[in-house]
Amino acid sequence: MIRSALFLCSGLLLFLAAACTSNSNSAAEETAAAPAVAAELPGKALYTQNCAVCHGPDGKLGLNGAHDLTKSNLNATGRVYMVTQGLGKMPSFKNQLSPEQIQQVVDYSLTLK
């Protein structure tokens, strides 16, 4: 009798563990996917709002003398400087964007290769 009660309890525990595992896996997958999307969006949204007018959504537009970002040799440090200080017709964004936002824009611009 005790043996069948233990067997029943262990079966119930396995069932509950399987049910909890399947729910937590889908929740974990959703949670893992959300930060990846959220991490990408701020830089892309800021780029679209502030840079795409001249550089284009793909970095190749070249309006107002804007350089083709897909062919740029500037590394992240150089791009941070350009976005912060501006040069020629490109305006400075140091008064519009925080240093964190500038880094997000730069990180996104480096994906336009």
C-alpha positions in Angstrom: 0.0 0.0 0.0 2.8 2.4 0.9 4.6 1.4 -2.2 1.6 2.3 -4.5 1.1 5.6 -2.7 4.8 6.4 -3.3 4.5 5.4 -6.9 1.4 7.6 -7.3 3.1 10.6 -5.6 6.2 10.2 -7.8 4.0 10.0 -10.9 2.2 13.1 -9.9 5.4 15.0 -9.2 6.8 14.0 -12.6 3.6 15.2 -14.2 3.7 18.6 -12.4 7.4 19.0 -13.2 6.8 18.3 -16.9 3.9 20.8 -16.9 6.0 23.5 -15.2 9.0 22.9 -17.4 7.1 23.3 -20.6 5.6 26.6 -19.4 8.8 28.0 -18.1 10.6 27.0 -21.3 8.2 29.0 -23.4 8.4 31.9 -21.0 12.2 31.7 -21.0 12.2 31.7 -24.8 10.0 34.7 -24.9 12.1 36.5 -22.3 15.3 35.6 -24.2 13.9 36.9 -27.5 12.6 40.2 -26.0 16.0 41.6 -24.8 17.5 40.9 -28.2 14.8 42.8 -30.0 14.8 45.6 -27.4 18.6 45.9 -27.6 18.5 46.4 -31.3 15.5 48.7 -31.5 16.9 51.8 -29.6 19.8 52.2 -32.0 17.8 51.5 -35.1 15.0 53.9 -34.0 17.4 56.6 -33.2 19.3 56.1 -36.5 16.0 56.2 -38.4 14.9 59.4 -36.6 18.2 61.3 -36.8 20.5 59.8 -39.5 18.3 58.1 -42.2 17.3 61.5 -43.6 20.7 61.9 -45.2 22.3 58.4 -44.9 19.2 56.5 -45.8 17.7 53.4 -44.1 20.5 51.2 -45.5 23.3 53.8 -45.0 23.8 54.3 -48.8 21.6 57.4 -49.6 24.3 60.0 -49.7 22.0 63.0 -49.4 23.6 66.4 -48.7 27.1 64.8 -49.1 26.5 62.1 -46.5 29.0 59.3 -46.7 28.0 55.7 -47.6 28.1 54.0 -44.2 28.4 50.6 -45.7 31.8 51.6 -47.1 33.0 53.7 -44.2 36.4 52.8 -42.7 35.6 54.5 -39.4 35.6 52.3 -36.4 33.2 52.7 -33.4 35.5 55.4 -31.8 35.6 57.4 -35.0 31.9 57.2 -35.5 31.2 58.2 -31.9 33.3 61.3 -32.5 31.6 62.1 -35.8 28.1 61.7 -34.3 29.0 63.7 -31.3 31.0 66.6 -32.9 29.7 66.6 -36.5 31.8 67.6 -39.5 31.1 69.7 -42.5 27.4 69.5 -43.3 26.8 66.8 -40.7 25.4 68.4 -37.5 26.7 67.6 -34.0 24.3 65.5 -32.0 25.9 66.1 -28.6 23.0 68.4 -27.6 20.3 66.1 -28.9 21.5 62.7 -27.9 23.0 61.3 -24.7 26.3 59.5 -24.8 24.4 56.2 -24.4 22.1 57.1 -27.3 25.1 58.1 -29.5 26.7 54.7 -28.7 23.4 52.9 -29.7 23.3 54.8 -33.0 27.0 53.9 -33.6 26.4 50.3 -32.8 23.5 50.1 -35.2 25.5 52.0 -37.9 28.2 49.3 -37.7 25.6 46.7 -38.8 25.1 48.5 -42.1 27.9 46.7 -43.9 
